[in-house]
Amino acid sequence: MSLPPDPFNDPRDPNSTGGGTATIERQEERQLIEPGDAERFAHYVRKEKIMESALTGEPVIALCGKVWVPGRDPNKFPVCPDCKAIYEGLRTGGGGGKDDGGK
């Protein structure tokens, strides 16, 4: 009585019909900017809205119009340039446009 054929063919056997290896080559593509990094800014929102969002989980609306649920430390991100321009326009009594006076 003989044994059934070995499905894992012995690679040391020169008469073996399989069991070879192959190398799969692939290029590693690294992105310098992660997806979504363009949207990673600290936005201007009323403090009471931030607190309300923390308690209820409801999204907030920034001065620039971005809607999201805050969850990250804003000190780790640059200030949104649109929010900053709108805020500066509000502080100087402008019509909401960018105020270049004094720069």
MDTraj code that builds the backbone (N, CA, C; nanometers):
import mdtraj as md
import numpy as np

residues = "MET SER LEU PRO PRO ASP PRO PHE ASN ASP PRO ARG ASP PRO ASN SER THR GLY GLY GLY THR ALA THR ILE GLU ARG GLN GLU GLU ARG GLN LEU ILE GLU PRO GLY ASP ALA GLU ARG PHE ALA HIS TYR VAL ARG LYS GLU LYS ILE MET GLU SER ALA LEU THR GLY GLU PRO VAL ILE ALA LEU CYS GLY LYS VAL TRP VAL PRO GLY ARG ASP PRO ASN LYS PHE PRO VAL CYS PRO ASP CYS LYS ALA ILE TYR GLU GLY LEU ARG THR GLY GLY GLY GLY GLY LYS ASP ASP GLY GLY LYS".split()
xyz = np.array([
    [0.0838, -0.1167, 0.0000],
    [0.0000, 0.0000, 0.0000],
    [0.0889, 0.1239, 0.0000],
    [0.0609, 0.2211, -0.0906],
    [0.1429, 0.3420, -0.0996],
    [0.0662, 0.4622, -0.0442],
    [0.1416, 0.5610, -0.0063],
    [0.0838, 0.6836, 0.0486],
    [0.0353, 0.7736, -0.0655],
    [-0.0661, 0.8543, -0.0373],
    [-0.1104, 0.9485, -0.1403],
    [-0.0001, 1.0512, -0.1674],
    [-0.0015, 1.1144, -0.2843],
    [0.1025, 1.2130, -0.3149],
    [0.0990, 1.3297, -0.2166],
    [0.2160, 1.3792, -0.1853],
    [0.2291, 1.4910, -0.0914],
    [0.1882, 1.6210, -0.1611],
    [0.0862, 1.6879, -0.1114],
    [0.0429, 1.8110, -0.1771],
    [0.1436, 1.9251, -0.1600],
    [0.2365, 1.9096, -0.0675],
    [0.3332, 2.0161, -0.0412],
    [0.4703, 1.9836, -0.0977],
    [0.4793, 1.9112, -0.2007],
    [0.6022, 1.8658, -0.2666],
    [0.7295, 1.9096, -0.1936],
    [0.8206, 1.8160, -0.1775],
    [0.9477, 1.8402, -0.1099],
    [1.0373, 1.9235, -0.2016],
    [1.0763, 2.0464, -0.1628],
    [1.1570, 2.1310, -0.2501],
    [1.2972, 2.0754, -0.2728],
    [1.3432, 1.9836, -0.1873],
    [1.4763, 1.9242, -0.2047],
    [1.4760, 1.8143, -0.3098],
    [1.3581, 1.7697, -0.3492],
    [1.3467, 1.6619, -0.4472],
    [1.3500, 1.7208, -0.5885],
    [1.4538, 1.6856, -0.6694],
    [1.4629, 1.7425, -0.8041],
    [1.3493, 1.6971, -0.8958],
    [1.2810, 1.5895, -0.8626],
    [1.1705, 1.5402, -0.9444],
    [1.0366, 1.6018, -0.9023],
    [1.0410, 1.6893, -0.8069],
    [0.9195, 1.7514, -0.7566],
    [0.8638, 1.8461, -0.8634],
    [0.7307, 1.8527, -0.8750],
    [0.6677, 1.9354, -0.9786],
    [0.6215, 2.0709, -0.9266],
    [0.6368, 2.0990, -0.8032],
    [0.5878, 2.2270, -0.7491],
    [0.6699, 2.2698, -0.6309],
    [0.6172, 2.3570, -0.5544],
    [0.6833, 2.3998, -0.4319],
    [0.7828, 2.5120, -0.4529],
    [0.7851, 2.5723, -0.5707],
    [0.8772, 2.6827, -0.5954],
    [0.8320, 2.8087, -0.5240],
    [0.9207, 2.9025, -0.5192],
    [0.8855, 3.0303, -0.4581],
    [0.8959, 3.1403, -0.5623],
    [0.8269, 3.2466, -0.5383],
    [0.8325, 3.3611, -0.6270],
    [0.8407, 3.4864, -0.5418],
    [0.8987, 3.5880, -0.5983],
    [0.9092, 3.7158, -0.5303],
    [0.8157, 3.8136, -0.5976],
    [0.7323, 3.8737, -0.5193],
    [0.6414, 3.9750, -0.5713],
    [0.7016, 4.1096, -0.5377],
    [0.7280, 4.1882, -0.6398],
    [0.7860, 4.3196, -0.6184],
    [0.6767, 4.4245, -0.6243],
    [0.6873, 4.5193, -0.5351],
    [0.5931, 4.6307, -0.5369],
    [0.6678, 4.7565, -0.4965],
    [0.6245, 4.8651, -0.5522],
    [0.6849, 4.9920, -0.5158],
    [0.6084, 5.0515, -0.3992],
    [0.6822, 5.1015, -0.3058],
    [0.6183, 5.1661, -0.1911],
    [0.5998, 5.3134, -0.2249],
    [0.4761, 5.3560, -0.2196],
    [0.4460, 5.4956, -0.2472],
    [0.4113, 5.5646, -0.1165],
    [0.4894, 5.6625, -0.0841],
    [0.4639, 5.7380, 0.0385],
    [0.4059, 5.8722, 0.0020],
    [0.3052, 5.9100, 0.0762],
    [0.2461, 6.0405, 0.0567],
    [0.3060, 6.1355, 0.1597],
    [0.3520, 6.2486, 0.1119],
    [0.4067, 6.3464, 0.2045],
    [0.2969, 6.4091, 0.2891],
    [0.1794, 6.4181, 0.2304],
    [0.0651, 6.4741, 0.3021],
    [-0.0400, 6.3651, 0.3139],
    [-0.0834, 6.3411, 0.4348],
    [-0.1868, 6.2409, 0.4566],
    [-0.3210, 6.2910, 0.4054],
    [-0.4096, 6.1995, 0.3652],
    [-0.5426, 6.2434, 0.3214],
    [-0.6124, 6.3221, 0.4319],
    [-0.6682, 6.4330, 0.3959],
    [-0.7391, 6.5152, 0.4932],
    [-0.6539, 6.6198, 0.5613],
    [-0.5215, 6.6188, 0.5356],
    [-0.4352, 6.7174, 0.6019],
    [-0.4700, 6.8599, 0.5623],
    [-0.5205, 6.8780, 0.4410],
    [-0.5555, 7.0134, 0.3963],
    [-0.6685, 7.0705, 0.4805],
    [-0.7446, 6.9843, 0.5467],
    [-0.8575, 7.0286, 0.6278],
    [-0.8226, 7.0373, 0.7764],
    [-0.6999, 7.0103, 0.8111],
    [-0.6624, 7.0080, 0.9528],
    [-0.6179, 7.1455, 0.9988],
    [-0.7158, 7.2223, 1.0399],
    [-0.6921, 7.3555, 1.0928],
    [-0.7653, 7.3697, 1.2245],
    [-0.7200, 7.4635, 1.3042],
    [-0.7943, 7.5042, 1.4231],
    [-0.8913, 7.6125, 1.3768],
    [-1.0191, 7.5911, 1.3979],
    [-1.1223, 7.6823, 1.3496],
    [-1.1771, 7.7680, 1.4636],
    [-1.2345, 7.8815, 1.4269],
    [-1.2953, 7.9724, 1.5231],
    [-1.4425, 7.9363, 1.5408],
    [-1.4787, 7.9062, 1.6664],
    [-1.6166, 7.8730, 1.7037],
    [-1.6413, 7.9364, 1.8401],
    [-1.7644, 7.9773, 1.8668],
    [-1.7968, 8.0339, 1.9982],
    [-1.7695, 7.9307, 2.1079],
    [-1.7141, 7.9768, 2.2195],
    [-1.6788, 7.8870, 2.3295],
    [-1.7988, 7.8083, 2.3802],
    [-1.9131, 7.8752, 2.3911],
    [-2.0307, 7.8039, 2.4428],
    [-2.0750, 7.6930, 2.3483],
    [-2.0508, 7.7111, 2.2200],
    [-2.0862, 7.6065, 2.1230],
    [-1.9933, 7.4854, 2.1363],
    [-1.8668, 7.5132, 2.1672],
    [-1.7714, 7.4035, 2.1896],
    [-1.8136, 7.3225, 2.3114],
    [-1.8499, 7.3917, 2.4188],
    [-1.8923, 7.3229, 2.5409],
    [-2.0205, 7.2432, 2.5161],
    [-2.1133, 7.3025, 2.4450],
    [-2.2390, 7.2343, 2.4137],
    [-2.2125, 7.1092, 2.3303],
    [-2.1225, 7.1201, 2.2349],
    [-2.0882, 7.0057, 2.1507],
    [-2.0224, 6.8946, 2.2323],
    [-1.9384, 6.9339, 2.3284],
    [-1.8717, 6.8341, 2.4136],
    [-1.9738, 6.7551, 2.4948],
    [-2.0811, 6.8210, 2.5354],
    [-2.1833, 6.7546, 2.6164],
    [-2.2827, 6.6740, 2.5330],
    [-2.3187, 6.7273, 2.4164],
    [-2.4246, 6.6636, 2.3374],
    [-2.3740, 6.5806, 2.2195],
    [-2.2513, 6.6082, 2.1751],
    [-2.1993, 6.5382, 2.0583],
    [-2.2481, 6.5966, 1.9264],
    [-2.3197, 6.7094, 1.9345],
    [-2.3698, 6.7756, 1.8142],
    [-2.2556, 6.8492, 1.7441],
    [-2.2590, 6.8572, 1.6116],
    [-2.1540, 6.9301, 1.5401],
    [-2.1645, 7.0808, 1.5599],
    [-2.0531, 7.1486, 1.5373],
    [-2.0471, 7.2939, 1.5457],
    [-2.0189, 7.3496, 1.4066],
    [-2.0423, 7.4800, 1.3898],
    [-2.0154, 7.5462, 1.2621],
    [-1.9124, 7.6558, 1.2875],
    [-1.7988, 7.6470, 1.2185],
    [-1.6937, 7.7470, 1.2318],
    [-1.7285, 7.8719, 1.1525],
    [-1.6549, 7.9792, 1.1761],
    [-1.6772, 8.1035, 1.1029],
    [-1.6652, 8.0826, 0.9517],
    [-1.5760, 7.9920, 0.9098],
    [-1.5546, 7.9682, 0.7673],
    [-1.6627, 7.8804, 0.7064],
    [-1.7498, 7.8234, 0.7908],
    [-1.8577, 7.7388, 0.7414],
    [-1.8347, 7.5899, 0.7597],
    [-1.7158, 7.5499, 0.8048],
    [-1.6892, 7.4073, 0.8261],
    [-1.7772, 7.3564, 0.9391],
    [-1.8385, 7.2386, 0.9147],
    [-1.9245, 7.1744, 1.0137],
    [-1.8561, 7.0449, 1.0565],
    [-1.8346, 7.0271, 1.1860],
    [-1.7709, 6.9064, 1.2377],
    [-1.7943, 6.8946, 1.3872],
    [-1.7625, 6.7770, 1.4398],
    [-1.7699, 6.7541, 1.5844],
    [-1.6273, 6.7646, 1.6361],
    [-1.5974, 6.8666, 1.7164],
    [-1.4605, 6.8835, 1.7660],
    [-1.4177, 6.7651, 1.8521],
    [-1.2917, 6.7271, 1.8367],
    [-1.2429, 6.6162, 1.9162],
    [-1.0923, 6.6163, 1.9303],
    [-1.0252, 6.7119, 1.8663],
    [-0.8793, 6.7174, 1.8721],
    [-0.8338, 6.8461, 1.9388],
    [-0.7100, 6.8451, 1.9858],
    [-0.6521, 6.9627, 2.0497],
    [-0.6225, 7.0677, 1.9431],
    [-0.6908, 7.1813, 1.9448],
    [-0.6702, 7.2822, 1.8414],
    [-0.5303, 7.3448, 1.8449],
    [-0.4600, 7.3314, 1.9568],
    [-0.3255, 7.3877, 1.9665],
    [-0.2249, 7.3132, 1.8796],
    [-0.2614, 7.1967, 1.8297],
    [-0.1715, 7.1169, 1.7467],
    [-0.1823, 7.1510, 1.5985],
    [-0.2722, 7.2422, 1.5617],
    [-0.2965, 7.2728, 1.4215],
    [-0.2865, 7.4223, 1.3966],
    [-0.2524, 7.4601, 1.2733],
    [-0.2505, 7.6032, 1.2413],
    [-0.3927, 7.6569, 1.2339],
    [-0.4059, 7.7877, 1.2542],
    [-0.5377, 7.8522, 1.2505],
    [-0.5865, 7.8555, 1.1052],
    [-0.7124, 7.8247, 1.0874],
    [-0.7748, 7.8297, 0.9554],
    [-0.7634, 7.9723, 0.9013],
    [-0.7046, 7.9903, 0.7835],
    [-0.6884, 8.1258, 0.7314],
    [-0.8220, 8.1951, 0.7026],
    [-0.9225, 8.1209, 0.6614],
    [-1.0540, 8.1819, 0.6361],
    [-1.1185, 8.2285, 0.7659],
    [-1.1135, 8.1446, 0.8688],
    [-1.1695, 8.1835, 0.9985],
    [-1.0979, 8.3073, 1.0524],
    [-0.9649, 8.3087, 1.0390],
    [-0.8866, 8.4205, 1.0910],
    [-0.9240, 8.5504, 1.0191],
    [-0.9377, 8.5448, 0.8881],
    [-0.9724, 8.6646, 0.8109],
    [-1.1112, 8.7152, 0.8487],
    [-1.2049, 8.6238, 0.8639],
    [-1.3410, 8.6636, 0.9024],
    [-1.3412, 8.7238, 1.0421],
    [-1.2704, 8.6601, 1.1357],
    [-1.2642, 8.7091, 1.2734],
    [-1.2021, 8.8482, 1.2795],
    [-1.0927, 8.8683, 1.2052],
    [-1.0279, 8.9998, 1.2041],
    [-1.1204, 9.1051, 1.1445],
    [-1.1998, 9.0662, 1.0441],
    [-1.2956, 9.1588, 0.9855],
    [-1.4042, 9.1960, 1.0841],
    [-1.4455, 9.0999, 1.1662],
    [-1.5483, 9.1280, 1.2671],
    [-1.4953, 9.2195, 1.3768],
    [-1.3710, 9.2001, 1.4159],
    [-1.3116, 9.2792, 1.5239],
    [-1.2907, 9.4239, 1.4833],
    [-1.2606, 9.4478, 1.3557],
    [-1.2350, 9.5846, 1.3106],
    [-1.3623, 9.6534, 1.2632],
    [-1.4742, 9.5829, 1.2691],
    [-1.5996, 9.6425, 1.2273],
    [-1.6188, 9.6386, 1.0774],
    [-1.5342, 9.5595, 1.0085],
    [-1.5446, 9.5479, 0.8635],
    [-1.6661, 9.4651, 0.8249],
    [-1.6876, 9.4551, 0.6966],
    [-1.8020, 9.3811, 0.6453],
    [-1.7791, 9.2322, 0.6322],
    [-1.6844, 9.1778, 0.7064],
    [-1.6580, 9.0347, 0.7009],
    [-1.5480, 9.0002, 0.6035],
    [-1.4953, 9.1008, 0.5340],
    [-1.3856, 9.0760, 0.4406],
    [-1.2532, 9.0821, 0.5118],
    [-1.1475, 9.0525, 0.4383],
    [-1.0148, 9.0539, 0.4980],
    [-0.9686, 9.1977, 0.5154],
    [-0.9141, 9.2296, 0.6314],
    [-0.8670, 9.3624, 0.6622],
    [-0.7156, 9.3617, 0.6570],
    [-0.6562, 9.4294, 0.5582],
    [-0.5115, 9.4319, 0.5448],
    [-0.4512, 9.5566, 0.6073],
    [-0.5319, 9.6371, 0.6716],
    [-0.4802, 9.7596, 0.7307],
    [-0.3787, 9.7319, 0.8393],
    [-0.2651, 9.8000, 0.8328],
    [-0.1627, 9.7859, 0.9360],
    [-0.0638, 9.6752, 0.9065],
    [-0.0756, 9.6074, 0.7919],
    [0.0227, 9.5023, 0.7611],
    [0.1074, 9.5430, 0.6453],
])
top = md.Topology()
chain = top.add_chain()
for i, resn in enumerate(residues, 1):
    res = top.add_residue(resn, chain, resSeq=i)
    for name in ("N", "CA", "C"):
        top.add_atom(name, md.element.get_by_symbol(name[0]), res)
traj = md.Trajectory(xyz[None], top)
